[in-house]
Amino acid sequence: MATASSHLGKPVLRLGALALLLVGLSGCQSINVDATNAAQVRVITASPDAPAQDFYQNNSALAYNLGFGTVTSYMPLPAGTYTLSAAKANTSQILASTKTAFGSTKQYTVIVGNIAANMQETILQDQSQPAPAGQVSLRFVHQATRIGAVDIYLVPRGGKLAATSPVATNIDFGSNSSYINVPAETYAIAVVPAGTTPIPATVTLHTGAQVSYVSGSAHTVVLIDQPVATTPSVQTVVTDDYEQ
């Protein structure tokens, strides 16, 4: 189902700064697939001005009525090459489409993003193995359309942004940092325009709550637009890619 779940489960939808409201009822289709050797695919909808979407594998519906900021559960697909399409909900109007090969037992995230007039699909292979002992693997994906390139910080518990070094720099729209291993700890994610040297008075594009990251886990952090913003700002969707 395309719903949030507890941090003990997999995957998880966590929202920084502002909780998103899903548009109507959304969900995933039940597909008769042997999940043992199947590829696992999930969808994130990140276009700030697009309508709710239905999602298809070739001509078969995988998920329906996905609103902005939705993360589906992983859905099993037999390994192979498919055309994945996002359509305007309850219509045959295709908004974005990509043909991609999916490998057996691999995990993938499909992000449907950009503005509605130029929607596109980004397909990423997820880490399905544990991070090194004592560390956590984090990947940052920039899908916020209203800001430029950014630097990203992990501010440890009790720490200050001005005293912290960036974990990823100059991440532009549509790009990602790949997985970065950092010590497993409690962090707040902070996002600033690329090249900013933080000082105590720095106004961030986003500062999240303190979150404890478990040793060996892997996560993807997707930067998306605020639904309504009078000043440049973003929010984050944080998924669980691997949990021990």
Secondary structure by P-SEA (a helix, b strand, c coil): ccccccccccbbbbbccbbbbcccccbbbbbbcccccbbbbbbbbccccccccccccccccccccccccccccbbbbccccccccccccccccccbbbbbcccccbbbbbbbcccccbbbbbbbbcccccccccbbbbbbbbcccccccbbbbbcccccccccccccccccccccccccccccccbbbbbbccccccccccccccccccbbbbcccbbbbbbbbbccccccccbbbbbbbcccc
